[in-house]
Amino acid sequence: MVRDDLYITIPTFFRCPISLDIMKSPVSLCTGVTYDRSSIQRWLDNGNNTCPATMQVLQTKEFVPNRTLQRLIQIWSDSVHNRVESAESPATRTVPSPDQVVETVKYLDGHGENCLDSLTRIVYFAEESEENREFLAKLDGFVPLLVDLLDNVNGDVEMLERVISALDTVLNKIEDREQLKRLMLKNRGNCLASLLLVLQQGSAVSKIGSVRILKFIAVDAESKVTIAEKEGLMSELLKSVAPDKDPALIENSLSCLVAISTPKRNKLKSIHLGAIKTLSQLLSGSNSSTSVTEKALKLLETMSSTKEGRSEICEDPACLPAVLQKVLKVSSIATEHAVMILWTVCYLFRDQKAQEVVAMANGFTKFLLLIQTNCSPAVRQMSADLLKIFRVNSKSCLSCYDTKTTHIMPF
């Protein structure tokens, strides 16, 4: 566990003035004092009309979320998590033997410090080698036991994080995804509630584990719909792909969203929750990795297959220019997704507003370049289709385009 000499001091302003605990959802009163939402709500519900810290009479009992402080608390929590992990370096770990792991699993239950210690030892064992992870994945009753812990632990985030960490380490060694899906989606989705809680309150590492598990069990349309219908889950996944989040969390969350967004009702739900705006902001940034950009474009392409998605794409002034900017600039995969989006809204569904935006962003030059590059036949055909649209505009530079041109200077 944590070294004896590792002391963690909680900043005073991270504590709620009422409960003295670290604030999970900081909100500010009209007096400017910030409290944890649950604590101040109880104070006000009890009929009080003053600020507990200053005893000033409140002109209004409304409060507003303190997003800046919430972000600072999250950053601090993640840094503490990393310090603890650093203190528990491989050199100081006691890795159990396979026989010890079997005994540990046999007596593992969901209660007390012993359970936390046992799960930590199991994670150490799994992280030691591929063979150990395969051993655990095939150990009779181990995976069902972890699912049972997820299903029955109520509100203990630390315990849930350990369970998720243990399950995540063996995830790629589990051969029967269908069985894991059935186990996790029984009992009206209690396991989904646990994963949601970790997405809301856990560390970045634990959030990534939760997202990976969600993607793993999204094996068919039924499971994808069940996941999407869990209240608050899709919303939390979309929050996880905001540009200011951890890059690894963004990438894994995008992979999960791509996996579960194939059913039409899930696409519509994502769109309703603001997916287009979030993806537009992500694509407009300059710090995204190639993999993140490809996944963001893939998800946006999925949304563009619906009328509602195309409408949102065209309404967002930054979306189509951001998509066009990725053509020929990131990778062949990103280019294909981007061209498919542009082809869908501009050519297949002939959205006039989208055509104007793409024309203003110098899209025709991109399409001219594309048909001369070594792109896939599908991309070349879509580019040719798009050129037909812009060629009819006699005011554009395409009106004098010579089809025998063999080279176009880069712009």
C-alpha positions in Angstrom: 0.0 0.0 0.0 1.1 3.6 0.5 4.5 4.3 2.1 4.4 5.5 5.7 6.4 8.5 4.8 4.0 9.7 2.1 1.9 12.4 3.7 -0.8 14.1 1.7 -2.1 17.6 2.8 -5.5 18.6 1.6 -5.7 22.3 0.6 -8.0 24.1 3.0 -10.1 25.7 0.2 -10.8 22.2 -1.2 -12.8 21.4 1.9 -16.5 22.2 2.4 -16.9 24.7 5.3 -19.8 22.6 6.5 -18.7 19.0 6.2 -14.9 19.7 6.2 -14.7 17.0 3.5 -13.2 17.5 0.0 -15.9 19.0 -2.2 -17.3 16.7 -4.9 -19.6 19.3 -6.5 -18.5 22.8 -5.3 -21.2 25.5 -5.7 -21.1 29.2 -4.7 -23.7 31.2 -2.9 -24.5 34.9 -3.6 -22.1 35.8 -0.7 -19.2 34.3 -2.7 -18.6 31.4 -0.3 -18.3 28.0 -1.9 -19.7 24.8 -0.4 -20.3 21.2 -1.4 -23.6 21.0 -3.1 -25.1 18.3 -0.9 -24.1 20.1 2.3 -25.4 23.5 1.4 -28.6 22.0 0.0 -29.3 20.3 3.3 -28.6 23.6 5.1 -31.1 25.4 3.0 -33.7 22.6 3.0 -33.7 22.8 6.8 -35.2 26.3 6.5 -32.0 28.4 7.0 -31.7 31.6 5.1 -28.1 32.6 6.0 -24.7 31.8 4.7 -23.2 29.3 7.2 -19.7 30.7 7.0 -20.5 34.5 7.2 -24.1 34.3 8.7 -25.1 36.9 6.2 -28.8 36.8 5.2 -29.1 35.4 1.7 -30.7 37.7 -0.9 -31.3 34.6 -3.0 -31.0 30.9 -2.2 -29.8 30.0 -5.7 -26.2 28.8 -6.1 -24.0 28.4 -9.2 -21.4 25.6 -9.9 -17.8 26.6 -9.2 -16.3 24.9 -12.3 -12.9 26.4 -11.8 -12.6 25.0 -8.3 -14.0 21.7 -9.4 -11.3 21.4 -12.1 -8.6 22.3 -9.6 -9.8 19.6 -7.2 -9.8 17.1 -10.0 -6.3 18.0 -11.1 -5.1 17.8 -7.4 -6.8 14.4 -7.0 -5.2 13.0 -10.1 -1.8 14.3 -9.0 -2.2 12.6 -5.6 -3.2 9.4 -7.3 0.0 9.6 -9.4 2.1 10.2 -6.3 0.7 7.2 -4.6 1.4 5.1 -7.7 4.9 6.4 -7.8 5.4 5.5 -4.1 4.2 2.0 -4.9 7.0 1.4 -7.4 7.6 -2.2 -8.7 10.7 -2.5 -6.5 8.6 -2.0 -3.3 5.7 -4.2 -4.4 5.1 -7.6 -2.9 3.8 -9.7 -5.9 1.9 -12.8 -4.8 2.4 -16.2 -6.3 -0.3 -17.9 -8.4 -1.2 -20.2 -5.4 -1.5 -17.1 -3.2 -3.7 -15.4 -5.7 -6.0 -18.4 -5.9 -6.4 -18.3 -2.1 -6.9 -14.5 -2.1 -9.7 -14.8 -4.7 -11.3 -17.7 -2.7 -11.7 -15.5 0.3 -12.3 -12.1 -1.4 -15.5 -10.3 -0.4 -16.7 -6.7 -0.7 -16.0 -5.5 2.8 -13.3 -3.7 4.6 -9.6 -2.9 4.2 -8.8 -6.6 3.6 -10.8 -6.4 0.3 -8.9 -3.3 -0.8 -5.5 -4.9 0.0 -6.5 -8.2 -1.7 -7.6 -6.4 -4.9 -4.3 -4.3 -4.9 -2.2 -7.5 -4.6 -4.2 -9.1 -7.5 -3.6 -6.0 -9.7 0.2 -6.2 -8.9 0.1 -9.9 -9.9 -1.7 -9.1 -13.2 0.6 -6.2 -14.1 3.7 -8.5 -13.7 3.3 -10.4 -16.9 1.0 -11.5 -19.8 1.0 -15.0 -18.4 -0.3 -13.7 -15.1 -3.1 -11.8 -16.8 -4.1 -14.9 -18.7 -4.0 -17.0 -15.6 -6.4 -14.6 -13.8 -8.8 -14.4 -16.8 -9.1 -18.2 -16.9 -9.2 -18.6 -13.1 -12.6 -20.2 -12.3 -14.9 -17.6 -10.8 -12.6 -14.6 -10.8 -14.3 -12.5 -13.4 -17.8 -13.2 -12.1 -16.5 -12.3 -8.6 -15.3 -8.9 -9.9 -18.7 -8.3 -11.6 -20.5 -9.2 -8.4 -18.4 -6.6 -6.5 -19.2 -4.0 -9.1 -22.9 -4.9 -8.7 -23.0 -4.7 -5.0 -20.6 -2.0 -3.9 -22.7 1.1 -3.1 -21.0 4.5 -3.3 -17.5 3.4 -2.2 -15.5 5.0 -5.0 -12.2 3.7 -3.8 -13.4 0.1 -3.7 -15.0 0.5 -7.2 -11.7 1.9 -8.6 -9.8 -1.2 -7.3 -12.4 -3.6 -8.8 -12.3 -1.7 -12.1 -8.5 -1.7 -12.1 -8.5 -5.5 -11.5 -11.0 -6.1 -14.3 -9.3 -3.8 -16.7 -6.0 -5.6 -16.4 -7.4 -8.9 -17.6 -10.0 -7.5 -20.1 -8.1 -8.3 -23.2 -7.6 -11.9 -22.0 -11.3 -12.6 -21.5 -12.4 -14.8 -24.4 -16.1 -14.8 -23.8 -17.2 -11.2 -24.2 -20.9 -12.3 -24.4 -20.7 -13.8 -20.9 -19.2 -10.7 -19.4 -21.9 -8.6 -21.1 -24.7 -10.8 -19.6 -23.1 -10.6 -16.2 -22.7 -6.9 -16.2 -26.1 -6.0 -17.7 -28.2 -8.1 -15.4 -30.0 -6.6 -12.3 -31.2 -3.6 -14.3 -27.7 -2.3 -14.9 -26.3 -1.9 -11.3 -22.8 -2.4 -12.7 -23.5 0.5 -15.1 -24.3 2.6 -12.1 -21.0 1.8 -10.6 -19.1 2.6 -13.8 -21.0 5.9 -14.0 -20.1 6.8 -10.4 -16.4 6.3 -11.2 -16.7 8.3 -14.4 -18.1 11.1 -12.2 -15.8 11.0 -9.2 -12.9 8.7 -9.9 -9.3 9.4 -11.0 -8.4 9.7 -14.7 -6.9 6.2 -14.7 -10.1 4.7 -13.2 -12.2 6.6 -15.7 -10.2 5.1 -18.5 -10.7 1.6 -17.1 -14.4 2.2 -16.9 -14.6 3.4 -20.5 -12.6 0.4 -21.7 -15.0 -2.0 -19.9 -18.0 -0.3 -21.4 -16.6 -0.6 -24.9 -15.7 -4.3 -24.2 -19.2 -5.3 -23.3 -20.9 -3.3 -26.2 -21.0 -6.5 -28.3 -24.4 -6.1 -30.0 -27.2 -3.6 -30.6 -29.0 -4.7 -27.4 -26.0 -4.0 -25.2 -25.2 -0.7 -26.9 -28.8 0.5 -26.4 -28.8 -0.6 -22.7 -25.5 1.3 -22.1 -26.8 4.4 -23.8 -30.1 4.3 -21.9 -28.4 4.4 -18.5 -29.3 7.8 -17.2 -26.3 10.1 -17.2 -23.8 7.7 -18.8 -23.8 9.1 -22.4 -23.6 12.6 -21.0 -20.5 11.6 -18.9 -18.8 9.9 -21.8 -19.3 13.1 -23.9 -17.8 15.2 -21.0 -14.8 12.9 -21.1 -13.9 13.9 -24.7 -13.8 17.7 -23.9 -10.5 19.2 -25.1 -9.3 19.9 -21.6 -9.5 16.3 -20.4 -6.7 13.8 -20.2 -5.6 12.8 -23.7 -5.7 9.1 -22.9 -9.2 9.5 -21.5 -10.3 11.4 -24.6 -9.1 8.7 -26.9 -10.6 5.8 -25.0 -13.9 7.7 -24.5 -14.1 8.3 -28.3 -13.5 4.6 -29.0 -16.3 3.8 -26.6 -18.7 6.3 -28.2 -17.9 5.1 -31.7 -18.6 1.5 -30.5 -22.0 2.3 -28.9 -23.3 4.9 -31.4 -24.2 2.6 -34.3 -27.9 2.2 -33.3 -29.9 5.2 -34.6 -31.5 5.9 -31.2 -28.0 6.2 -29.7 -26.9 8.6 -32.4 -29.9 10.8 -31.8 -29.3 10.8 -28.1 -25.6 11.8 -28.6 -26.7 14.6 -30.9 -29.3 15.8 -28.4 -26.6 15.9 -25.7 -24.4 18.2 -27.7 -22.0 15.7 -29.3 -21.6 17.8 -32.5 -20.4 20.9 -30.6 -18.0 18.8 -28.5 -16.5 17.1 -31.5 -16.3 20.4 -33.3 -14.3 21.9 -30.4 -12.0 18.9 -30.3 -11.3 19.1 -34.1 -10.8 22.8 -34.0 -7.9 22.4 -31.5 -4.4 21.9 -32.6 -3.1 19.5 -29.9 -5.0 16.4 -30.7 -3.1 13.3 -31.7 -3.6 11.5 -35.0 -5.6 8.7 -33.3 -7.9 11.2 -31.5 -8.6 13.1 -34.7 -9.4 9.9 -36.6 -11.8 8.7 -33.9 -13.5 12.2 -33.6 -14.0 12.3 -37.4 -15.3 8.7 -37.4 -17.9 9.6 -34.7 -18.9 12.8 -36.5 -19.3 10.7 -39.7 -21.6 8.4 -37.8 -23.7 11.4 -36.7 -23.9 12.8 -40.2 -25.9 9.7 -41.3 -28.9 11.2 -39.5 -31.0 14.3 -40.5 -30.6 15.7 -37.0 -26.8 15.2 -37.2 -26.5 17.0 -40.5 -28.5 19.9 -39.3 -26.3 20.3 -36.2 -23.2 20.0 -38.3 -24.4 22.8 -40.6 -25.5 25.0 -37.7 -22.2 24.9 -36.0 -20.1 27.5 -37.7 -16.8 25.9 -36.8 -17.6 22.3 -37.6 -17.3 22.0 -41.4 -14.2 24.3 -41.6 -12.6 22.1 -38.9 -13.4 18.9 -40.8 -12.1 20.4 -44.1 -8.9 21.4 -42.4 -8.1 17.8 -41.5 -8.2 16.7 -45.2 -4.7 15.8 -46.3 -3.2 17.1 -43.1 -3.5 14.2 -40.6 -3.7 10.7 -42.1 -5.3 8.8 -44.9 -7.9 7.5 -42.5 -8.7 10.9 -41.2 -9.0 12.2 -44.8 -11.4 9.4 -45.7 -13.7 10.2 -42.7 -13.5 13.9 -43.4 -14.4 13.6 -47.1 -17.3 11.2 -46.2 -18.7 13.9 -43.9 -18.4 16.6 -46.5 -19.7 14.4 -49.3 -22.8 13.4 -47.1 -23.9 16.9 -46.3 -22.8 18.7 -49.5 -23.4 16.2 -52.2 -25.7 13.4 -51.0 -28.2 15.6 -49.2 -27.3 18.9 -51.1 -27.4 21.1 -48.0 -27.0 24.6 -49.5 -25.7 26.2 -46.3 -23.0 23.5 -46.0 -22.0 24.0 -49.6 -21.5 27.7 -49.0 -19.4 27.1 -45.9 -17.2 24.6 -47.7 -16.8 26.9 -50.7 -15.9 29.8 -48.4 -13.3 27.6 -46.7 -11.6 26.9 -50.1 -12.9 23.4 -50.2 -12.8 23.1 -54.0 -9.0 23.4 -53.9 -8.8 20.5 -51.4 -10.9 18.3 -53.7 -8.8 19.2 -56.7 -5.7 18.1 -54.8 -7.4 14.9 -53.7 -8.2 13.6 -57.1 -4.5 13.9 -58.0 -3.2 12.1 -54.9 -2.8 8.4 -54.2 -6.0 8.2 -52.2 -8.5 5.4 -52.2 -10.9 5.0 -55.1 -13.8 5.8 -52.8 -12.3 9.1 -51.7 -11.4 10.0 -55.3 -15.0 9.3 -56.4 -16.4 11.4 -53.6 -14.0 14.2 -54.4 -15.1 14.1 -58.0 -18.8 14.3 -57.0 -18.0 17.3 -54.8 -16.2 19.0 -57.6 -19.3 18.7 -59.8 -21.2 20.8 -57.2 -18.7 23.6 -57.1 -18.1 23.6 -60.8 -21.6 24.8 -61.5 -20.8 28.0 -59.7 -19.5 30.2 -62.5 -18.1 32.7 -59.9 -15.7 30.3 -58.4 -12.3 29.6 -59.7 -13.5 26.3 -61.0 -15.2 27.9 -63.9 -11.8 28.0 -65.7 -10.5 24.7 -64.4 -8.6 22.8 -67.1 -9.2 19.1 -66.7 -5.7 18.5 -68.3 -4.0 20.2 -65.5 -1.4 17.8 -64.1 -0.2 19.8 -61.1 -1.8 22.2 -58.7 0.4 24.3 -56.4 -0.2 23.8 -52.7 -2.0 26.5 -50.9 
